[in-house]
Amino acid sequence: MKYYLIAGEASGDLHASHLMQSLRQRDSKAQFRFLGGDLMASVGGTPVKHYRELAYMGFVPVLLHLPTILRNMKMCKRDIVAWQPDVVILVDYPGFNLSIAKFLKKHTRIPVYYYISPKIWAWKEYRIKSIKRDVQELFSILPFEVPFFEQKHHYPIHYVGNPTAAEVRQWLQDNGGSGGQREPIIALLAGSRRQEIKDNLPAMIRAASSFQNDYQLVLAGAPGIDEAYYRQFIEGTGVRLVMNQTYSLLSRAHAALVTSGTATLETALFGVPQVVCYETPLPWLIGYLKKKVLKVKYVSLVNLIADREVVVELVADSFSEDNIRTQLARVLDGPARQQMLSDYEQVARLLGKNNAPDEAARIMIELLEKR
């Protein structure tokens, strides 16, 4: 069968590449065409556009690049129609992908499957209308999304397991279990985008430096961010930078400071006590809006999955160097550390043992064969 995939950022490229591998294992004649990244290209198929040409985040960057975004969208629609795939698989990236889904529903009979559902439970819940109208099958990787979509919005979905959990399990299996003895390391995971790094990393370094006599500070470089960008923040601090070694770092770290996102879940699955840090502009206003506008109580996946505070979140008005230092001290040793490690085990149980891309590929092919 012919599969057209669209992934608009680095995490989508990773998850889509694993899904492609699973689809190929079940469908030896699978043909792929995609908007994505290097990891998808390594699986095979025809790359149409790299996600670096798509990934504009925030109001101002989107506005400045609007003509480019619209051209890419128009090109993508034409390319799909010309290729006539058996299915279009959208991977996260809802602003772009839901527009594609709307076009396909209105002008073609090509089914749309959504892998890694948009996080409308946090914001833009109104998007449920377009999802119900334009997306034939929705594949979720977060267990709490099932009651949100099925009970609240009466839209059946497929929970296929969590790919991050599967990736961590596979890494641990390939690297001898726990990955070795814990070392006196405080890991710094400052986000995957330049603005996140700029906003969060300086305060994280200053707070963690208080423990530098007993712990080494190691910064995990994110894919797509060059080393030179990090140097301006770590020069003269004693912080060591490692590139493309996040899992290896987490397997050895004693504790971590982590920005919100998938990294919080990865850190938990490696059993590393953490403090979640996320600086924002206008922190007092954002803190107010977080309480009044966001539909969820937490920003970290760990707490969202557990539906309670497992890790401390220092976000907006609670983000400060002093607060980071205080909370980091609590998880370096003592009862708070032990409680967090115990709570991590519950989070892992809630995620289940399914291999998400394998399960998604199985369901997708079964549904397509029925057509």
For each residue, the residues with C-beta under 8 A, 3 or more apart:
1: 27 29 30 31 85 86 87 365 368
2: 31 33 83 84 85 86 87
3: 20 23 30 31 32 33 85 86 87 89
4: 32 33 34 80 83 85 87 88 89
5: 16 19 20 32 33 34 35 36 40 88 89 90 91
6: 34 35 36 76 88 89 90 91 93 96 97 100
7: 12 13 15 16 34 35 36 37 40 51 91 92 93
8: 12 35 51 54 55 91 92 93 96 97
9: 12 13 51 54 55 92 93
10: 13 14 37 51 192 222 223 224
11: 14 15 92 192 262
12: 7 8 9 15 16 36 37 51 91 92 93 116
13: 7 9 10 16 17 36 37 38 39 40 51
14: 10 11 17 18 39 167
15: 7 11 12 18 19 91 92 115 116 163 357
16: 5 7 12 13 19 20 34 36 39 40 89 91 115
17: 13 14 20 21 36 37 39 40 42 43
18: 14 15 21 22 163 166 167 356 357
19: 5 15 16 22 23 89 91 115 357 360 361
20: 3 5 16 17 23 24 30 32 34 40 43 44 45
21: 17 18 24 25 43 357
22: 18 19 25 26 355 357 358 360 361 362
23: 3 19 20 26 27 30 32 361 364 365
24: 20 21 27 28 30 43 44
25: 21 22 358 361
26: 22 23 361 362 365
27: 1 23 24 30 365
28: 24
29: 1
30: 1 3 20 23 24 27
31: 1 2 3 45
32: 3 4 5 20 23 40 43 44 45 46
33: 2 3 4 5 45 46 48 79 83 85
34: 4 5 6 7 16 20 40 45 46 47 48
35: 5 6 7 8 47 48 49 50 51 54 72 76
36: 5 6 7 12 13 16 17 39 40 41 47 50 51 91
37: 7 10 12 13 17 40 41 50 51 52
38: 13 41 42 50
39: 13 14 16 17 36 42 43
40: 5 7 13 16 17 20 32 34 36 37 43 45 47
41: 36 37 38 44 45 47
42: 17 38 39
43: 17 20 21 24 32 39 40
44: 20 24 32 41
45: 20 31 32 33 34 40 41
46: 32 33 34
47: 34 35 36 40 41 50
48: 33 34 35 75 76 79
49: 35 53 54 72 75 76
50: 35 36 37 38 47 53 54
51: 7 8 9 10 12 13 35 36 37 54 55
52: 37 55 224
53: 49 50 68 72
54: 8 9 35 49 50 51 69 72 93 96
55: 8 9 51 52
56: 61 62 64 65 69
57: 61 62 193 195
58: 61 62 195
59: 62 63
60: 63 64
61: 56 57 58 64 65
62: 56 57 58 59 65 66 69 95
63: 59 60 66
64: 56 60 61
65: 56 61 62 68 69
66: 62 63 69 70
67: 70 71
68: 53 65 71 72
69: 54 56 62 65 66 72 73 96
70: 66 67 73 74
71: 67 68 74 75
72: 35 49 53 54 68 69 75 76 96
73: 69 70 76 77 96 99 100
74: 70 71 77 78
75: 48 49 71 72 78 79
76: 6 35 48 49 72 73 79 80 100
77: 73 74 80 81 100 103 104
78: 74 75 81 82
79: 33 48 75 76 82 83
80: 4 76 77 83 84 85 88 100 104 108 110
81: 77 78 84 107 108
82: 78 79
83: 2 4 33 79 80
84: 2 80 81 110
85: 1 2 3 4 33 80 88 110
86: 1 2 3 110 111 368
87: 1 2 3 4 110 111 112 113 364 368
88: 4 5 6 80 85 100 101 104 110 111 112 113
89: 3 4 5 6 16 19 113 114 115 364
90: 5 6 93 97 98 100 101 112 113 114 115 135
91: 5 6 7 8 12 15 16 19 36 97 115 116
92: 7 8 9 11 12 15 97 116 118
93: 6 7 8 9 12 54 90 96 97
94: 97 98 118 119 120 124 127
95: 62 98 99
96: 6 8 54 69 72 73 93 99 100
97: 6 8 90 91 92 93 94 100 101 114 118
98: 90 94 95 101 102 118 127 130 131 134
99: 73 95 96 102 103
100: 6 73 76 77 80 88 90 96 97 103 104 112
101: 88 90 97 98 104 105 112 114 130 131 134 135
102: 98 99 105 106 130 133 134
103: 77 99 100 106 107 108
104: 77 80 88 100 101 107 108 110 112 134
105: 101 102 108 112 133 134
106: 102 103
107: 81 103 104
108: 80 81 103 104 105
109:
110: 80 84 85 86 87 88 104
111: 86 87 88 136 137 368 371
112: 87 88 90 100 101 104 105 134 135 136
113: 87 88 89 90 135 136 137 138 139 364 367
114: 89 90 97 101 117 118 131 135 137 138 139
115: 15 16 19 89 90 91 139 360
116: 12 15 91 92 139 140 141 163
117: 114 120 131 138 139 140 141 145 149 157
118: 92 94 97 98 114 124 127 131
119: 94 122 123
120: 94 117 123 124 125 126 127 128 131
121: 125 144 145 148 295 296
122: 119 294 295 296
123: 119 120 293 294 295
124: 94 118 120 127
125: 120 121 128 295
126: 120 129
127: 94 98 118 120 124 130 131
128: 120 125 131 132 149 153 155
129: 126 132 133
130: 98 101 102 127 133 134 135
131: 98 101 114 117 118 120 127 128 134 135 138 155
132: 128 129 135 153 155
133: 102 105 129 130
134: 98 101 102 104 105 112 130 131
135: 90 101 112 113 114 130 131 132 138
136: 111 112 113
137: 111 113 114 157 158 363 364 367
138: 113 114 117 131 135 149 155 157 158
139: 113 114 115 116 117 157 158 160 360 363 364
140: 116 117 143 145 146 149 157 158 159 160
141: 116 117 159 160 161 162 163 164 356
142: 145 159 162 301 304 305
143: 140 146 159 162 305 350 351 352
144: 121 147 148 304 305 307
145: 117 121 140 142 148 149 157 159
146: 140 143 149 150 157 159
147: 144 150 151 152
148: 121 144 145 151 152 153
149: 117 128 138 140 145 146 152 153 155 156 157
150: 146 147 153 154 155 156 157
151: 147 148 154
152: 147 148 149
153: 128 132 148 149 150
154: 150 151
155: 128 131 132 138 149 150
156: 149 150
157: 117 137 138 139 140 145 146 149 150
158: 137 138 139 140 359 360 363
159: 140 141 142 143 145 146
160: 139 140 141 354 356 357 359 360 363
161: 141 165 166 351 352 353 354 355 356 359
162: 141 142 143 165 166 265 351 352 356
163: 15 18 116 141 166 167 356 357
164: 141 167 168 262 265 266 269
165: 161 162 168 169 265 269 348 351 352 356
166: 18 161 162 163 169 170 354 355 356 357
167: 14 18 163 164 170 171
168: 164 165 171 172 247 266 269 270
169: 165 166 172 173
170: 166 167 173 174
171: 167 168 174 175 179 247 251
172: 168 169 175 176 177 178 179 251
173: 169 170 177
174: 170 171
175: 171 172 179 248 251
176: 172 179 180
177: 172 173
178: 172 251 271
179: 171 172 175 176 247 248 251 252 270
180: 176 251 252
181: 252
182: 252 253 254
183: 216 252 253 254
184: 214 215 216 254
185: 215 216 217 218 249 252 253 254
186: 208 211 215 216 217 218 253 254 255 256 257 328
187: 218 219 220 249 250 253 255 256 257 258 267 272
188: 201 204 205 208 217 218 219 220 239 256 257
189: 220 246 256 257 258 259 263 267
190: 196 197 200 201 204 219 220 222 257 259
191: 196 197 200 222 259 261 263
192: 10 11 196 222 223 224 225 261 263
193: 57 196 197 222
194: 197 198 225 229
195: 57 58 198 199
196: 190 191 192 193 199 200 259
197: 190 191 193 194 200 201 222 225 229 230 233
198: 194 195 201 202 233
199: 195 196 279 280 281
200: 190 191 196 197 203 204 259 277 278 279
201: 188 190 197 198 204 205 219 230 233
202: 198 205 206 233
203: 200 206 207 277 279 319 320 321 324
204: 188 190 200 201 207 208 257 277 324
205: 188 201 202 208 209 217 233 234 237 239
206: 202 203 209 321
207: 203 204 210 257 321 322 324 325 328
208: 186 188 204 205 211 212 215 217 257 324 325 328
209: 205 206 212 217 237 238
210: 207 325
211: 186 208 214 215 328 329 332
212: 208 209 215 216 217 238
213:
214: 184 211
215: 184 185 186 208 211 212 254 255 332
216: 183 184 185 186 212 240
217: 185 186 188 205 208 209 212 237 238 239 240
218: 185 186 187 188 239 240 241 242 249 253
219: 187 188 190 201 230 234 239 240 241 242
220: 187 188 189 190 242 245 246 249 250
221: 225 227 230 241 242 243 244
222: 10 190 191 192 193 197 225
223: 10 192 244
224: 10 52 192
225: 192 194 197 221 222 229 230
226: 229
227: 221 230 231 241 243
228: 231 232
229: 194 197 225 226 232
230: 197 201 219 221 225 227 233 234 241
231: 227 228 234 235 241
232: 228 229 235
233: 197 198 201 202 205 230 237
234: 205 219 230 231 237 239 241
235: 231 232
236:
237: 205 209 217 233 234
238: 209 212 217
239: 188 205 217 218 219 234
240: 216 217 218 219
241: 218 219 221 227 230 231 234
242: 218 219 220 221 245 248 249
243: 221 227
244: 221 223
245: 220 242 248 249
246: 189 220 249 250 263 266
247: 168 171 179 250 251 266 270
248: 175 179 242 245 251 252
249: 185 187 218 220 242 245 246 252 253
250: 187 220 246 247 253 256 266 267 270 272
251: 171 172 175 178 179 180 247 248 270
252: 179 180 181 182 183 185 248 249
253: 182 183 185 186 187 218 249 250 256 270 272
254: 182 183 184 185 186 215 272 273 332
255: 186 187 215 272 273 274 275 328 331 332 337
256: 186 187 188 189 250 253 267 272 273 274 275
257: 186 187 188 189 190 204 207 208 274 275 277 324 328
258: 187 189 263 264 267 274 275 276 277
259: 189 190 191 196 200 263 264 276 277 278
260: 264 276 278 299 300 313 315
261: 191 192 264 301
262: 11 164 265 266 301
263: 189 191 192 246 258 259 266 267
264: 258 259 260 261 267 268 274 276 300 301 302 311
265: 162 164 165 262 268 269 300 301 302 305 347
266: 164 168 246 247 250 262 263 269 270
267: 187 189 250 256 258 263 264 270 272 274
268: 264 265 271 272 274 302 310 311 344 347 348
269: 164 165 168 265 266 344 347 348
270: 168 179 247 250 251 253 266 267
271: 178 268 341 344
272: 187 250 253 254 255 256 267 268
273: 254 255 256 331 332 336 337 340 341
274: 255 256 257 258 264 267 268 311 331 340
275: 255 256 257 258 311 312 314 324 327 328 331
276: 258 259 260 264 299 300 302 311 312 313 314 315
277: 200 203 204 257 258 259 314 315 319 324
278: 200 259 260 299 313 314 315 316 319
279: 199 200 203 283 319
280: 199 283 286 315 316 319
281: 199 286
282: 285 286
283: 279 280 286 287 316 317 319
284: 287 288 316 317
285: 282 288 289
286: 280 281 282 283 289 290 315 316 317
287: 283 284 290 291 315 316 317 318
288: 284 285 291 292
289: 285 286 292 293 294
290: 286 287 293 294 299 315 316
291: 287 288 294
292: 288 289
293: 123 289 290
294: 122 123 289 290 291
295: 121 122 123 125
296: 121 122 299 304
297: 303
298: 303 304 309 313
299: 260 276 278 290 296 303 313 315
300: 260 264 265 276 303 304 311 313
301: 142 261 262 264 265 304 305
302: 264 265 268 276 305 306 310 311 344 347
303: 297 298 299 300 306 307 308 309 310 311 313
304: 142 144 296 298 300 301 307
305: 142 143 144 265 301 302 347 350 351
306: 302 303 310 343 346 347 350
307: 144 303 304
308: 303
309: 298 303 312 313
310: 268 302 303 306 340 343 344 347
311: 264 268 274 275 276 300 302 303 340
312: 275 276 309 327 330
313: 260 276 278 298 299 300 303 309 318
314: 275 276 277 278 318 319 320 323 324 327
315: 260 276 277 278 280 286 287 290 299 318 319
316: 278 280 283 284 286 287 290 319
317: 283 284 286 287
318: 287 313 314 315 323
319: 203 277 278 279 280 283 314 315 316 323 324
320: 203 314 323 324
321: 203 206 207 324 325
322: 207 325 326
323: 314 318 319 320 326 327
324: 203 204 207 208 257 275 277 314 319 320 321 327 328
325: 207 208 210 321 322 328 329
326: 322 323 329 330
327: 275 312 314 323 324 330 331
328: 186 207 208 211 255 257 275 324 325 331 332
329: 211 325 326 332
330: 312 326 327 334 336 337
331: 255 273 274 275 327 328 336 337 340
332: 211 215 254 255 273 328 329 337
333: 337
334: 330 337 338
335: 338 339
336: 273 330 331 339 340
337: 255 273 330 331 332 333 334 340 341
338: 334 335 341 342
339: 335 336 342 343
340: 273 274 310 311 331 336 337 343 344
341: 271 273 337 338 344 345
342: 338 339 345 346
343: 306 310 339 340 346 347
344: 268 269 271 302 310 340 341 347 348
345: 341 342 348 349
346: 306 342 343 349 350
347: 265 268 269 302 305 306 310 343 344 350 351
348: 165 268 269 344 345 351
349: 345 346 352
350: 143 305 306 346 347
351: 143 161 162 165 305 347 348
352: 143 161 162 165 349
353: 161
354: 160 161 166 358 359
355: 22 161 166 358 359
356: 18 141 160 161 162 163 165 166 359 360
357: 15 18 19 21 22 160 163 166 360 361
358: 22 25 354 355 361 362
359: 158 160 161 354 355 356 362 363
360: 19 22 115 139 158 160 356 357 363 364
361: 19 22 23 25 26 357 358 364 365
362: 22 26 358 359 365 366
363: 137 139 158 160 359 360 366 367
364: 23 87 89 113 137 139 360 361 367 368
365: 1 23 26 27 361 362 368 369
366: 362 363 369 370
367: 113 137 363 364 370 371
368: 1 86 87 111 364 365 371
369: 365 366
370: 366 367
371: 111 367 368
